[in-house]
């Protein structure tokens, strides 16, 4: 369980990058982020 | 330290620290070269290593195979860090670059299946497909931002 938990660290980066670095993403990239998080979790388990 | 659930504490710290480092790396490469950013990154690692070696009891005698495994891990990790700095320096957004890089378990799973002949679980199979879709979507830069 440790690996999936730490594998989700991009969530922190994304939140900080959007709020502090004022990064703006396209709709496709936002969808990509959401799908990537699910993929990272699935790939890191089992 | 083997207290029950202490792993949650350490995992949470890693989650926060690695999450923050994506932004600090982006800020650094906005102002200095990726090479210099990496060097300071590496010096910070060395400083931590020196403190660790001086304060924690470690058993240095290990089998050569284990030693070279650890060295390979450090080398690949370092080279990965250097190329991630390059990606950020080249204009990649921290939110996108770090998320894209985080799909690396895709390669770990692929290596397991192709080289070690491991069976792919249903969850991992779905994960592989989603990771490919995510990588494509993440690499799509909006036309006008």
Backbone of each chain as ProteinMPNN parsed JSONL, in Angstrom:
{"seq_chain_A": "XXXXXXXXXXXXXXXXXXXXXXXXXXXXXXXXXXXXXXXXXXXXXX", "coords_chain_A": {"N_chain_A": [[0.828, -1.202, 0.0], [2.108, 1.105, 0.472], [3.511, 1.99, -1.794], [1.421, 2.705, -3.737], [0.316, 4.843, -2.279], [2.412, 6.757, -2.053], [2.87, 7.071, -4.735], [0.994, 8.771, -5.612], [1.904, 11.328, -5.402], [2.005, 13.344, -7.414], [-0.385, 14.706, -7.223], [-0.101, 16.605, -5.23], [1.87, 18.205, -6.405], [0.478, 19.127, -8.674], [-1.621, 20.614, -7.525], [-0.141, 22.633, -6.207], [1.25, 23.732, -8.381], [-0.802, 24.74, -9.975], [-1.939, 26.609, -8.264], [0.156, 28.237, -7.204], [2.121, 28.615, -9.223], [0.543, 29.413, -11.208], [-0.18, 27.902, -13.437], [-1.826, 27.064, -16.437], [-4.116, 24.804, -17.772], [-5.183, 22.816, -20.597], [-8.393, 21.426, -21.581], [-8.099, 18.756, -22.368], [-5.698, 18.087, -21.136], [-6.398, 18.331, -18.457], [-8.244, 16.266, -18.259], [-6.452, 14.237, -18.829], [-4.814, 14.349, -16.549], [-6.568, 13.478, -14.542], [-7.134, 10.876, -15.435], [-4.567, 9.857, -15.401], [-3.966, 9.757, -12.676], [-5.672, 7.738, -11.788], [-4.633, 5.654, -13.296], [-1.993, 5.513, -12.321], [-2.457, 4.704, -9.735], [-3.694, 2.175, -10.155], [-1.646, 0.815, -11.528], [0.281, 0.698, -9.613], [-0.64, -0.95, -7.684], [-1.244, -4.36, -6.593]], "CA_chain_A": [[0.0, 0.0, 0.0], [2.97, 2.279, 0.558], [3.832, 2.488, -3.126], [0.324, 3.492, -4.306], [0.129, 6.097, -1.542], [3.43, 7.731, -2.439], [2.812, 7.275, -6.18], [0.016, 9.817, -5.897], [2.486, 12.628, -5.066], [1.733, 14.404, -8.394], [-1.56, 15.489, -6.804], [0.429, 17.757, -4.491], [2.537, 19.066, -7.389], [-0.532, 19.764, -9.525], [-2.311, 21.639, -6.719], [0.786, 23.744, -5.99], [1.574, 24.356, -9.675], [-1.96, 25.51, -10.44], [-2.234, 27.731, -7.369], [1.278, 29.155, -7.001], [2.804, 28.931, -10.49], [-0.514, 29.903, -12.112], [-0.184, 27.143, -14.691], [-3.168, 26.874, -17.0], [-4.137, 23.569, -18.553], [-6.305, 22.612, -21.498], [-9.355, 20.404, -21.119], [-7.533, 17.421, -22.595], [-4.678, 17.852, -20.112], [-7.096, 18.113, -17.177], [-8.75, 14.89, -18.347], [-5.26, 13.396, -18.738], [-4.385, 14.319, -15.147], [-7.497, 12.623, -13.787], [-6.931, 9.486, -15.869], [-3.221, 9.46, -14.967], [-4.013, 9.416, -11.251], [-6.288, 6.41, -11.681], [-3.672, 4.701, -13.877], [-0.859, 5.371, -11.399], [-2.921, 3.892, -8.603], [-3.907, 0.796, -10.606], [-0.368, 0.204, -11.887], [1.116, 0.547, -8.427], [-1.196, -1.962, -6.795], [-1.138, -5.761, -7.014]], "C_chain_A": [[0.861, 1.249, 0.0], [3.245, 2.862, -0.821], [2.666, 3.264, -3.745], [0.136, 4.829, -3.604], [1.139, 7.139, -1.988], [3.391, 8.024, -3.936], [1.84, 8.386, -6.551], [0.567, 11.213, -5.58], [2.241, 13.713, -6.126], [0.519, 15.254, -8.026], [-1.103, 16.76, -6.094], [1.076, 18.742, -5.466], [1.515, 19.824, -8.225], [-1.236, 20.887, -8.762], [-1.41, 22.865, -6.548], [1.083, 24.488, -7.294], [0.417, 25.213, -10.178], [-2.194, 26.734, -9.558], [-1.083, 28.729, -7.258], [1.983, 29.546, -8.297], [1.814, 29.437, -11.544], [-0.475, 29.182, -13.454], [-1.622, 26.958, -15.146], [-3.128, 25.662, -17.931], [-5.332, 23.538, -19.476], [-7.224, 21.529, -20.973], [-8.789, 18.996, -21.26], [-6.505, 17.089, -21.517], [-5.31, 17.603, -18.742], [-7.657, 16.689, -17.134], [-7.584, 13.91, -18.196], [-4.774, 13.252, -17.311], [-5.243, 13.353, -14.339], [-7.27, 11.147, -14.135], [-5.574, 8.964, -15.383], [-3.23, 9.033, -13.5], [-4.61, 8.029, -11.034], [-5.295, 5.347, -12.175], [-2.514, 4.444, -12.926], [-1.257, 4.472, -10.24], [-3.053, 2.42, -9.014], [-2.58, 0.088, -10.89], [0.48, -0.089, -10.654], [0.589, -0.497, -7.458], [-0.98, -3.352, -7.388], [0.294, -6.205, -7.288]], "O_chain_A": [[0.417, 2.321, -0.414], [3.217, 4.079, -1.002], [2.875, 4.373, -4.236], [-0.168, 5.834, -4.247], [0.771, 8.28, -2.27], [3.822, 9.092, -4.37], [1.862, 8.886, -7.676], [-0.197, 12.174, -5.497], [2.264, 14.896, -5.788], [0.405, 16.396, -8.469], [-1.64, 17.844, -6.322], [0.866, 19.951, -5.372], [1.665, 21.024, -8.459], [-1.424, 21.981, -9.294], [-1.857, 23.999, -6.721], [1.159, 25.717, -7.313], [0.632, 26.286, -10.741], [-2.603, 27.784, -10.054], [-1.316, 29.938, -7.223], [2.4, 30.694, -8.448], [2.211, 29.839, -12.637], [-0.714, 29.794, -14.495], [-2.52, 26.725, -14.336], [-2.23, 25.521, -18.761], [-6.366, 24.144, -19.195], [-6.881, 20.805, -20.039], [-8.975, 18.15, -20.386], [-6.442, 15.957, -21.038], [-4.829, 16.777, -17.965], [-7.562, 15.999, -16.119], [-7.705, 12.885, -17.524], [-4.366, 12.167, -16.896], [-4.741, 12.533, -13.57], [-7.22, 10.287, -13.256], [-5.44, 7.799, -15.005], [-2.575, 8.059, -13.129], [-4.127, 7.249, -10.213], [-5.137, 4.291, -11.562], [-2.099, 3.3, -12.74], [-0.499, 3.599, -9.819], [-2.582, 1.529, -8.307], [-2.402, -1.08, -10.543], [1.296, -1.011, -10.654], [1.284, -0.888, -6.519], [-0.581, -3.491, -8.544], [0.525, -7.359, -7.65]]}, "seq_chain_B": "XXXXXXXXXXXXXXXXXXXXXXXXXXXXXXXXXXXXXXXXXXXXXXXXXXXXXXXXXXXXXXXXXXXXXXXXXXXXXXXXXXXXXXXXXXXXXXXXXXXXXXXXXXXXXXXXXXXXXXXXXXXXXXXXXXXXXXXXXXXXXXXXX", "coords_chain_B": {"N_chain_B": [[12.386, 1.629, 13.742], [9.388, 0.393, 14.211], [6.658, 0.893, 14.637], [3.113, 0.287, 14.802], [1.43, 1.104, 11.837], [3.249, 3.11, 11.298], [4.258, 3.368, 8.818], [2.409, 4.799, 7.364], [2.787, 7.392, 8.214], [5.423, 7.925, 7.296], [5.038, 7.507, 4.555], [3.222, 9.534, 3.998], [4.775, 11.789, 4.437], [6.678, 11.485, 2.399], [4.979, 11.727, 0.2], [4.137, 14.414, 0.39], [6.626, 15.807, 0.348], [7.773, 14.977, -2.135], [5.812, 15.891, -3.756], [5.983, 18.673, -3.412], [8.547, 19.116, -4.37], [8.372, 18.995, -7.129], [7.442, 21.502, -7.842], [9.417, 23.188, -6.782], [11.558, 22.42, -8.339], [10.71, 23.292, -10.832], [10.611, 26.073, -10.424], [13.312, 26.537, -9.952], [14.524, 25.771, -12.394], [13.445, 27.688, -13.99], [15.024, 29.804, -13.589], [17.747, 29.15, -13.407], [20.139, 26.989, -15.111], [19.239, 23.625, -16.117], [21.26, 21.863, -15.566], [22.761, 23.09, -13.513], [20.751, 23.292, -11.613], [20.356, 20.59, -11.139], [22.835, 19.909, -10.038], [22.843, 21.297, -7.564], [20.678, 20.038, -6.437], [21.742, 17.452, -6.235], [23.858, 17.956, -4.469], [22.442, 18.578, -2.197], [21.341, 16.104, -1.668], [23.688, 14.701, -1.08], [24.432, 15.997, 1.259], [22.367, 15.202, 2.972], [22.917, 12.479, 2.955], [25.421, 12.401, 4.233], [24.783, 13.268, 6.82], [23.058, 11.211, 7.515], [24.748, 8.95, 7.386], [26.438, 9.589, 9.445], [24.878, 9.547, 11.678], [23.248, 7.306, 11.848], [23.307, 3.834, 12.51], [24.725, 1.707, 10.287], [25.114, -1.295, 8.395], [27.779, -1.908, 6.54], [28.796, -4.007, 5.092], [27.909, -5.717, 2.358], [26.626, -8.011, -0.102], [28.285, -8.129, -3.274], [26.509, -8.099, -5.469], [24.153, -6.99, -4.44], [25.148, -4.532, -3.739], [25.785, -3.438, -6.292], [23.262, -3.403, -7.386], [22.045, -1.434, -5.81], [23.638, 0.733, -6.509], [23.045, 0.912, -9.235], [20.35, 1.573, -9.041], [20.524, 4.104, -7.823], [21.943, 5.49, -9.799], [20.229, 5.378, -12.055], [18.036, 6.698, -10.961], [19.151, 9.212, -10.495], [19.835, 10.016, -13.117], [17.298, 10.046, -14.193], [16.213, 12.116, -12.693], [17.796, 14.233, -13.627], [17.027, 14.377, -16.349], [14.372, 15.005, -15.985], [14.599, 17.561, -14.98], [15.561, 18.771, -17.257], [13.321, 18.583, -18.888], [11.58, 20.309, -17.562], [13.026, 22.675, -17.754], [12.917, 23.031, -20.455], [10.497, 24.135, -20.897], [8.326, 22.681, -20.099], [5.34, 22.264, -18.232], [5.129, 22.135, -14.67], [3.011, 20.702, -13.506], [2.216, 19.026, -15.578], [4.572, 17.716, -16.508], [5.521, 16.38, -14.192], [3.321, 14.743, -13.644], [3.251, 13.187, -15.95], [5.726, 11.872, -15.81], [5.23, 10.39, -13.575], [3.904, 8.23, -14.459], [5.611, 6.162, -14.636], [5.381, 3.55, -13.466], [4.211, 2.09, -15.457], [6.247, 1.203, -17.147], [7.553, -0.418, -15.337], [5.668, -2.436, -14.901], [5.445, -3.405, -17.531], [8.036, -4.359, -17.915], [8.042, -6.388, -16.034], [6.177, -8.14, -17.144], [7.201, -8.699, -19.731], [9.955, -9.395, -19.383], [10.164, -10.842, -16.996], [8.096, -12.517, -17.189], [5.714, -12.214, -15.75], [2.315, -12.472, -14.627], [-0.282, -10.385, -15.82], [-2.42, -8.506, -13.853], [-6.0, -7.899, -13.745], [-6.586, -5.297, -12.894], [-4.089, -4.073, -13.308], [-3.91, -4.328, -16.069], [-5.996, -2.659, -16.947], [-4.929, -0.355, -15.894], [-2.623, -0.031, -17.484], [-3.755, 0.56, -20.006], [-5.159, 2.927, -19.381], [-3.014, 4.527, -18.606], [-1.642, 4.89, -21.01], [-3.557, 6.313, -22.487], [-3.739, 8.564, -20.815], [-1.129, 9.601, -21.014], [-1.084, 10.419, -23.679], [-3.122, 12.39, -23.671], [-2.077, 14.203, -21.786], [0.1, 15.157, -23.133], [-0.95, 16.822, -24.967], [-0.79, 19.994, -25.807], [-2.603, 22.954, -25.088], [-3.934, 25.036, -27.676], [-3.954, 27.893, -27.533], [-2.762, 29.493, -24.954]], "CA_chain_B": [[11.072, 2.13, 14.154], [8.369, -0.452, 13.608], [5.375, 1.099, 15.291], [2.007, 0.004, 13.885], [0.995, 2.189, 10.958], [4.245, 4.167, 11.131], [4.49, 3.52, 7.381], [1.514, 5.848, 6.854], [3.453, 8.647, 8.534], [6.538, 8.116, 6.37], [4.507, 7.621, 3.188], [2.606, 10.857, 3.875], [5.869, 12.767, 4.316], [7.221, 11.339, 1.042], [3.961, 12.267, -0.704], [4.18, 15.882, 0.45], [7.939, 16.295, -0.075], [7.94, 14.769, -3.576], [4.859, 16.789, -4.417], [6.522, 20.041, -3.386], [9.785, 19.216, -5.146], [8.041, 19.264, -8.533], [7.314, 22.954, -8.007], [10.721, 23.833, -6.53], [12.402, 22.154, -9.508], [10.259, 24.165, -11.903], [11.05, 27.433, -10.09], [14.765, 26.595, -10.117], [14.906, 25.715, -13.812], [13.013, 28.936, -14.631], [16.011, 30.85, -13.335], [19.101, 28.658, -13.683], [20.116, 25.86, -16.042], [18.854, 22.331, -15.55], [22.472, 21.225, -15.048], [23.082, 23.684, -12.203], [19.666, 22.871, -10.716], [20.621, 19.2, -10.763], [24.003, 19.854, -9.161], [22.434, 21.682, -6.206], [19.808, 18.927, -6.016], [22.631, 16.35, -5.861], [24.61, 18.353, -3.268], [21.507, 18.452, -1.068], [21.267, 14.66, -1.406], [24.953, 14.323, -0.431], [24.375, 16.522, 2.632], [21.485, 14.299, 3.727], [23.631, 11.204, 3.083], [26.484, 12.559, 5.242], [24.12, 13.301, 8.136], [22.53, 9.862, 7.744], [25.876, 8.05, 7.649], [27.061, 9.965, 10.724], [23.962, 9.42, 12.822], [22.525, 6.034, 11.863], [24.176, 2.665, 12.419], [24.448, 0.887, 9.101], [26.058, -2.397, 8.164], [28.286, -1.611, 5.2], [29.169, -5.22, 4.355], [26.819, -6.324, 1.596], [27.093, -8.794, -1.243], [28.541, -7.25, -4.426], [25.326, -7.994, -6.317], [23.252, -6.034, -3.801], [25.808, -3.227, -3.866], [25.634, -2.926, -7.656], [21.829, -3.102, -7.561], [21.812, -0.137, -5.18], [24.319, 1.741, -7.327], [22.249, 1.066, -10.465], [19.141, 2.309, -8.666], [20.882, 5.509, -7.621], [22.337, 6.078, -11.084], [19.017, 5.565, -12.871], [17.245, 7.72, -10.294], [19.81, 10.495, -10.739], [19.69, 10.371, -14.529], [15.883, 10.396, -14.359], [16.033, 13.458, -12.127], [18.429, 15.186, -14.536], [16.2, 14.553, -17.546], [13.136, 15.706, -15.609], [14.99, 18.981, -14.907], [15.648, 19.207, -18.658], [11.946, 18.736, -19.376], [11.03, 21.53, -16.962], [13.77, 23.799, -18.326], [12.51, 23.179, -21.857], [9.183, 24.771, -20.978], [7.256, 21.805, -19.622], [4.68, 22.696, -17.0], [5.394, 21.207, -13.561], [1.852, 19.83, -13.309], [2.17, 18.032, -16.653], [5.812, 16.925, -16.538], [5.581, 15.481, -13.032], [2.272, 13.73, -13.792], [3.674, 12.277, -17.023], [6.821, 11.047, -15.276], [4.677, 9.498, -12.551], [3.366, 7.043, -15.114], [6.712, 5.2, -14.796], [5.051, 2.145, -13.167], [3.866, 1.449, -16.728], [7.452, 0.498, -17.592], [7.833, -1.476, -14.364], [4.734, -3.528, -15.195], [5.823, -3.956, -18.838], [9.261, -5.135, -17.7], [7.652, -7.598, -15.309], [5.463, -9.046, -18.054], [8.033, -9.103, -20.86], [11.231, -10.007, -19.006], [10.03, -11.799, -15.889], [6.926, -13.349, -17.511], [4.695, -12.122, -14.7], [0.942, -12.349, -15.127], [-0.862, -9.055, -15.66], [-3.734, -8.572, -13.204], [-7.012, -7.103, -14.453], [-6.373, -3.901, -12.504], [-2.893, -3.581, -13.985], [-4.237, -4.221, -17.496], [-6.754, -1.409, -17.098], [-3.97, 0.712, -15.599], [-1.764, 0.15, -18.662], [-4.54, 1.257, -21.029], [-5.412, 4.286, -18.912], [-1.741, 5.259, -18.601], [-1.354, 5.276, -22.398], [-4.508, 7.393, -22.809], [-3.351, 9.736, -20.027], [0.112, 10.155, -21.574], [-1.443, 11.119, -24.922], [-3.876, 13.599, -23.317], [-1.189, 15.144, -21.087], [1.057, 15.755, -24.08], [-1.662, 17.732, -25.866], [-0.734, 21.378, -25.335], [-3.676, 23.78, -25.625], [-3.479, 25.867, -28.795], [-3.682, 29.278, -27.146], [-2.826, 29.787, -23.523]], "C_chain_B": [[9.998, 1.306, 13.456], [7.04, -0.335, 14.333], [4.268, 0.79, 14.296], [1.617, 1.264, 13.121], [2.011, 3.326, 10.817], [4.533, 4.391, 9.652], [3.602, 4.622, 6.798], [2.162, 7.216, 7.053], [4.567, 8.929, 7.525], [6.054, 8.284, 4.93], [3.903, 9.011, 2.973], [3.667, 11.935, 3.709], [6.459, 12.714, 2.906], [6.27, 11.962, 0.019], [4.048, 13.79, -0.77], [5.509, 16.411, -0.091], [8.13, 16.146, -1.586], [6.974, 15.654, -4.354], [5.387, 18.203, -4.502], [7.723, 20.158, -4.315], [9.527, 19.443, -6.639], [7.971, 20.748, -8.812], [8.663, 23.643, -7.788], [11.665, 23.607, -7.718], [12.019, 23.069, -10.674], [10.736, 25.592, -11.666], [12.555, 27.577, -10.311], [15.145, 26.643, -11.591], [14.362, 26.905, -14.6], [14.117, 29.978, -14.564], [17.441, 30.419, -13.618], [18.994, 27.415, -14.567], [19.705, 24.573, -15.334], [20.066, 21.633, -14.94], [22.826, 21.76, -13.656], [22.011, 23.308, -11.175], [19.928, 21.459, -10.209], [21.795, 19.107, -9.794], [23.631, 20.233, -7.729], [21.529, 20.626, -5.593], [20.672, 17.774, -5.486], [23.404, 16.693, -4.59], [23.724, 18.237, -2.03], [21.38, 16.983, -0.666], [22.516, 14.194, -0.653], [24.938, 14.778, 1.024], [23.509, 15.616, 3.508], [22.206, 12.973, 3.983], [24.699, 11.268, 4.172], [25.886, 12.537, 6.639], [23.628, 11.905, 8.509], [23.647, 8.9, 8.146], [26.498, 8.327, 9.014], [26.166, 9.66, 11.918], [23.27, 8.064, 12.933], [23.517, 4.885, 11.738], [23.789, 1.84, 11.2], [25.512, -0.196, 8.964], [26.536, -2.311, 6.718], [28.602, -2.871, 4.392], [27.936, -5.819, 3.666], [27.419, -7.123, 0.445], [27.271, -7.863, -2.447], [27.301, -7.052, -5.293], [24.35, -6.947, -5.759], [23.824, -4.624, -3.927], [25.56, -2.628, -5.255], [24.177, -2.644, -7.999], [21.51, -1.709, -7.012], [22.442, 0.979, -6.005], [23.532, 2.0, -8.621], [20.984, 1.863, -10.17], [19.421, 3.787, -8.497], [21.22, 6.204, -8.924], [21.115, 6.359, -11.957], [18.138, 6.664, -12.288], [17.825, 9.104, -10.583], [19.647, 10.955, -12.183], [18.235, 10.747, -14.844], [15.605, 11.791, -13.842], [16.598, 14.509, -13.087], [17.567, 15.432, -15.773], [14.863, 15.215, -17.212], [13.411, 17.199, -15.471], [15.041, 19.561, -16.315], [14.25, 19.477, -19.218], [11.327, 20.024, -18.842], [11.705, 22.764, -17.544], [13.315, 24.087, -19.753], [11.107, 23.744, -22.003], [8.034, 23.907, -20.518], [6.658, 22.332, -18.327], [4.93, 21.65, -15.911], [4.246, 20.214, -13.406], [1.808, 18.716, -14.353], [3.39, 17.115, -16.619], [5.835, 15.906, -15.4], [4.525, 14.383, -13.147], [2.662, 12.693, -14.845], [4.754, 11.313, -16.522], [6.287, 10.012, -14.289], [4.02, 8.26, -13.145], [4.429, 5.95, -15.262], [6.357, 3.771, -14.382], [4.616, 1.363, -14.41], [5.053, 0.618, -17.231], [7.788, -0.653, -16.647], [6.957, -2.689, -14.642], [5.118, -4.204, -16.514], [7.069, -4.83, -18.706], [8.946, -6.461, -17.014], [7.017, -8.618, -16.231], [6.41, -9.597, -19.123], [9.291, -9.862, -20.433], [11.07, -11.084, -17.935], [8.832, -12.725, -16.068], [5.895, -13.375, -16.388], [3.325, -11.989, -15.347], [0.433, -10.938, -14.846], [-2.232, -9.2, -14.99], [-4.713, -7.698, -13.99], [-6.821, -5.615, -14.169], [-5.178, -3.301, -13.216], [-3.136, -3.406, -15.482], [-4.997, -2.943, -17.792], [-5.816, -0.219, -16.885], [-3.069, 1.019, -16.783], [-2.498, 0.957, -19.738], [-4.774, 2.714, -20.635], [-4.136, 5.14, -18.94], [-1.391, 5.74, -20.005], [-2.267, 6.431, -22.819], [-4.101, 8.692, -22.102], [-2.114, 10.406, -20.617], [-0.185, 10.947, -22.847], [-2.14, 12.441, -24.596], [-2.97, 14.644, -22.658], [-0.253, 15.853, -22.057], [0.388, 16.702, -25.07], [-1.652, 19.145, -25.291], [-1.894, 22.158, -25.906], [-3.141, 24.762, -26.666], [-3.125, 27.278, -28.35], [-3.886, 29.474, -25.654], [-1.807, 30.85, -23.209]], "O_chain_B": [[9.729, 1.489, 12.269], [6.378, -1.335, 14.609], [4.436, 0.994, 13.093], [1.492, 2.346, 13.695], [1.684, 4.385, 10.282], [4.996, 5.464, 9.262], [3.995, 5.3, 5.848], [2.096, 8.082, 6.181], [4.651, 10.024, 6.968], [6.589, 9.099, 4.177], [4.05, 9.597, 1.901], [3.488, 12.879, 2.939], [6.711, 13.749, 2.29], [6.705, 12.639, -0.912], [4.035, 14.378, -1.852], [5.528, 17.347, -0.891], [8.593, 17.076, -2.247], [7.273, 16.106, -5.459], [5.259, 18.862, -5.534], [7.901, 21.182, -4.975], [10.366, 20.018, -7.334], [8.382, 21.211, -9.876], [9.014, 24.571, -8.518], [12.464, 24.478, -8.062], [12.88, 23.557, -11.405], [11.211, 26.252, -12.591], [13.021, 28.608, -10.796], [15.981, 27.449, -11.997], [14.759, 27.12, -15.745], [14.156, 30.913, -15.364], [18.263, 31.238, -14.028], [17.911, 26.859, -14.751], [19.813, 24.455, -14.113], [19.95, 20.913, -13.948], [23.146, 20.996, -12.745], [22.321, 23.039, -10.015], [19.753, 21.161, -9.028], [21.761, 18.326, -8.844], [24.053, 19.569, -6.783], [21.596, 20.349, -4.396], [20.382, 17.196, -4.438], [23.592, 15.835, -3.728], [24.185, 17.851, -0.956], [21.32, 16.656, 0.519], [22.428, 13.401, 0.285], [25.371, 14.048, 1.916], [23.872, 15.302, 4.642], [22.124, 12.412, 5.076], [24.87, 10.322, 4.94], [26.408, 11.875, 7.537], [23.757, 11.469, 9.653], [23.52, 8.142, 9.107], [27.02, 7.421, 9.663], [26.65, 9.529, 13.043], [22.761, 7.712, 13.997], [24.46, 4.956, 10.949], [22.668, 1.341, 11.1], [26.66, -0.019, 9.371], [25.785, -2.606, 5.787], [28.671, -2.825, 3.164], [27.043, -6.356, 4.321], [28.576, -6.929, 0.072], [26.501, -6.919, -2.621], [27.067, -5.954, -5.798], [23.8, -6.133, -6.5], [23.103, -3.66, -4.184], [25.176, -1.466, -5.381], [23.883, -1.758, -8.801], [20.813, -0.916, -7.644], [21.848, 2.043, -6.178], [23.372, 3.144, -9.047], [20.591, 2.727, -10.954], [18.656, 4.63, -8.967], [20.843, 7.355, -9.142], [20.984, 7.442, -12.527], [17.565, 7.466, -13.025], [17.091, 10.048, -10.877], [19.36, 12.122, -12.447], [17.972, 11.64, -15.649], [14.865, 12.559, -14.456], [15.971, 15.539, -13.334], [17.399, 16.577, -16.193], [14.285, 15.907, -18.05], [12.556, 18.019, -15.806], [14.62, 20.694, -16.545], [14.025, 20.46, -19.924], [10.639, 20.741, -19.567], [11.052, 23.776, -17.798], [13.325, 25.233, -20.202], [10.582, 23.823, -23.114], [6.883, 24.344, -20.539], [7.376, 22.789, -17.438], [4.945, 20.448, -16.178], [4.477, 19.023, -13.199], [1.41, 17.592, -14.049], [3.261, 15.893, -16.692], [6.126, 14.729, -15.609], [4.784, 13.231, -12.796], [2.442, 11.495, -14.672], [4.702, 10.109, -16.775], [6.818, 8.907, -14.18], [3.627, 7.348, -12.417], [4.196, 4.938, -15.922], [6.973, 2.837, -14.896], [4.645, 0.132, -14.419], [4.886, -0.516, -17.68], [8.241, -1.715, -17.074], [7.43, -3.826, -14.623], [5.117, -5.432, -16.606], [7.153, -5.902, -19.306], [9.497, -7.507, -17.357], [7.28, -9.816, -16.121], [6.426, -10.798, -19.392], [9.651, -10.862, -21.054], [11.753, -12.108, -17.963], [8.57, -13.594, -15.237], [5.284, -14.406, -16.108], [3.187, -11.47, -16.454], [0.682, -10.371, -13.782], [-3.099, -9.92, -15.485], [-4.304, -6.863, -14.798], [-6.884, -4.782, -15.073], [-5.231, -2.161, -13.677], [-2.637, -2.461, -16.094], [-4.697, -2.231, -18.75], [-5.893, 0.786, -17.592], [-2.778, 2.182, -17.062], [-1.952, 1.904, -20.304], [-4.609, 3.62, -21.451], [-4.183, 6.328, -19.259], [-0.905, 6.857, -20.18], [-1.816, 7.402, -23.427], [-4.113, 9.769, -22.697], [-2.054, 11.632, -20.711], [0.388, 12.014, -23.07], [-1.806, 13.482, -25.16], [-3.087, 15.836, -22.943], [0.137, 17.0, -21.836], [1.055, 17.31, -25.907], [-2.426, 19.453, -24.385], [-2.165, 22.05, -27.101], [-2.021, 25.258, -26.542], [-2.089, 27.806, -28.754], [-5.007, 29.6, -25.162], [-1.678, 31.261, -22.056]]}, "name": "protein", "num_of_chains": 2, "seq": "XXXXXXXXXXXXXXXXXXXXXXXXXXXXXXXXXXXXXXXXXXXXXXXXXXXXXXXXXXXXXXXXXXXXXXXXXXXXXXXXXXXXXXXXXXXXXXXXXXXXXXXXXXXXXXXXXXXXXXXXXXXXXXXXXXXXXXXXXXXXXXXXXXXXXXXXXXXXXXXXXXXXXXXXXXXXXXXXXXXXXXXXXXXXXXX"}
